[in-house]
Amino acid sequence: MRYFVKEPPVWVENRRRQREEKREVRMPLFSIFKRGMIANTLLACWWMAGGLVTYYSINGMFATHLQKDLGLSPAVIATPIIFANLVVFLSSSFWGWAGDRIGRRWAMIIPGLLGIPGAFWYMLSDDFTVIAIGFIVQGALLGGGAGSQVPSYMTERFPTEARATASAFCYHLGTIFGGIVPPVVTYFAVDHNLGFSIPMLVGCVIGGASWCLALYFGPETRGKEMVPDLVLA
């Protein structure tokens, strides 16, 4: 796939201009921390950290919660996860459509905000039906709804010279924070006898609030046209 898929024409033209004008960006990672770019970069890092903390707090620990706290079998545990993923697929299409209508930011903030009180409803319950329905519904919000536009919004936030570098840096910085969540949740669940639901809920609230705030203060990119113009060079 990588061999046969061509490079984007905008990127090719941008590279040609860099060489022709002798203004090549040789260290794009440092460029995204320059004046005029650093605020956008830090907000994107905060945004990704919030999203991945939320994801690992709920999705990453959900099966463990059902197994350890409720003693459910693997077959039963798999059922809501299967349906949640189907709902994520459908909701991603809807919220992607919404992003083209009302803007990228609000099409991610709205499901993010709705997902926080939704987590309280089912994460504090010991009724499997309530938990399953809540998890599936949240898949349509903080799952497919909030996360469906990450590729488009992240891409639109940065100029062509550093777009790939910026996207990779901000996303993977977020994964560092997300990766801390499972051991932290497990520590409080086991060592402090809290069970998994409460630490998961706290992580969801912190991550979801961070996600929404970072988006609120971030730029709106709906309708932005990708151009080969030199911005950082």
N, C-alpha and C positions, 0 to 999 in steps of 0.2 A: 504493500500500500504506500509506504513512504517513497519507494522508488518511482512508482507510476504517477502519483499525485504531484502536480506541478506547484511551484511556489506561487503565492498570491501575486498578481500583477502589481499591486500597490507596493509590496515589499521589494520586488525586483526593480521597479522604477526608482524607489527610494535609494536603494543600494547604488544604482547607476549614478544618481545625482550626487551621492556622497563622494564617489570616486572621481566623477567628472569635475566637481567643484573643490576637490581636495579638502573635504570637510567630514572625513569619516569619523564615526563614533566608535572608537576602539574599546571603550570600557563602559558599556551601557548600564551596568549595575551601579556605577558611581553617578551616572547622569541622572538617575531617577531620585537622587538625594540632593540635587542642586536646588538653588532658590527658584521658586516657582513650580517645582515638582514635588518637593519633599512632603508638603501637606497632603497632597493627593496620594502619595505612596504610603504614608503612615496611616491614613484613613482606610486605604485598601487592605493594609495588613490587619488593622483592627477589625474590619468587616469580615475578613476571612477567618480570623481567630474566633470571633463570635460565632460564626456559622459552624465551624468545626468543633468547637466546644459543645455547642448544642447537639450536633450530630452524634458525637461520641458519648455524650451524657445520656441520650435517649436510645438511639439506634444501636450504638455500640454495646450498651449494657442491658438492652431489653431482654434478650434471651436469658442472660444470667439472672436477672431479676425474677423472671417467671420460674426459672428452675430452682434457685436458692430460696427465694422468699415464699413462693407458692407451691413448690414441689411438683410442678407439672412435667409431663413427659415430653421428649423431643418432638413427637408427632403433633401434640397439642400446641406446643410453642411455635412450631413452623407455620401453623394456620394463619394467625394474624399477620405474620411477617410476609407471607405470600400475597395476601390480599392488599397489604399496605404498599407493596411494590407495584402491584397493578394500578392502585390508585395514584401513586406517584407518577406513573407513566401518563395517565390521563390528565392529572392536574398540571403537570409540566406544560402540556399543550395549552391548557386554558390560561395559565398565568403568563406564558410566553406571549399569547395573544393580547392579554391585558397590558403587558409591558409595552407593546407597540401602540396602545391606545392611551393609556394614562401616564406612561413614563416608567422607566426601568426601576427607579427608586421606590415609588409607591406600590408598584406591583410586587415588590419584595418586602416592603415594610408592612403592608396590610396583612399578608399571611403570617409574617413574623409576629406581629402583635396579637393576632388571634390565636396563634399557637401557644402562647405563654399561659393564658388562663385555661386553655384546653388541657394543658399538661397537669394542672392542679386537679382537674376533674377526674382524670383516670389514674394518675400516678399515686394518688392517696387512697385508692380503692383496692379492696381485696376480692372484688367480684370480677371473675375472668371475662364475663361478657362486656362489662363496662370497660375493662382494660383493653380488650381486643378492639372494640369500637373506637375508643379514644385514640389508640395507637394508629388505627387505619385513618381516622379523620385527620390526625396530626400529620400523617404522611402527605395529605393533600395541602397542608399549610406549610409547616416548617420543612417538610421534605420536598415534595415536588414543587410546591408553590414558591417557596423562598429560594430554593436552590436552582431552579430551572434556568435562570438567567445569569448565572455566574459566568459562563464563558463569554456571552455577548457583552455584558456590562464591564467585565474586567478588560476585555479587548478594546472596548471603546474609550476607556479611561486614559490610555497611554498613547503617545505618538509612535509612529511606525519604527523609528530608530531603536526603540527600547521596549517595544510591545511584548515580545516573547519573554525577554529577560524579566521585565516588571511583573508580568502575569505569573511566571514560575516562582519568582522570589516571594511575592505577596501570598500566593496560595500555600507554598510549602512552609513559610513562616507560620501560617495558620495551623498547619498540620502538627507543628511542634507543640502548640498549646493544646490542640485536640488530643495528641498522643499522651499528654500528661493526665487527661481525664480518667481513663480506666483505672490506673493504680490509685489515684486520689479517691475516687468513688469507692473502690474496693477497700481502701484503708478505713474510711469512715464507716462503711457498711459492716465490716468484720470486726475491726479493732474497737470500735465504739458501739457495737451492737445496734446500729441504727437501721439495719436492713438496707437494701439497695435503692428503694424508691425515693427516700428523702434526699440522699446525696445526688441522685440522678435529677431530681426536680430542681435542686439548688443550681446544679450545673446548667440545666435548661434555661432557668430564669436569667442567670448571669450571661450566658451565651446569647440568648434571644434578645435581651435588652441591648447588649453590645452590638449585635447585628443591626438592629433597628436604628440605634443612635449613629453608628458609623455611616449607614446609608443616608440618614437624614442630613448629616453634615457633608456628605459627599456630593459630587457633581451629577447633574442629570445629563444623560447622553442619548436619549431617544431622538432618532432622526439624524444622528451624527453620521457624516459621510467619511469613509476612510480615504485619505489622500496621501500621495507620496511626498508631500512637502517636508522640507528639512526643518525640524523644530528644535532639536537638541544640539545639532551639529554646529 
